[in-house]
Amino acid sequence: MYPQSFADSDSDGVGDLQGVISRLDHIASLGANVIWFNPCFASPFVDAGYDVSDYLTIAPRP
């Protein structure tokens, strides 16, 4: 799942983790019992976010 395009909880135009949390019932109703997230850690985004610079920080988005 790419949270940035899945669900936007604060209407800023960018999906976020709270948006995903708000849709967990829907995801479960599809039969999913695991969610695989694309990288959402802090990164310089040279390699689409897979070049993580800090595994303890969620990447801020403008």
Number of C-alpha atoms within 10 A of each C-alpha: 11 15 18 17 13 15 20 18 17 11 10 9 12 16 19 22 17 13 19 22 12 13 14 14 11 11 15 12 9 9 8 11 9 8 11 7 9 13 19 20 19 19 20 14 14 9 9 11 16 15 14 19 14 12 12 9 12 13 18 10 10 6
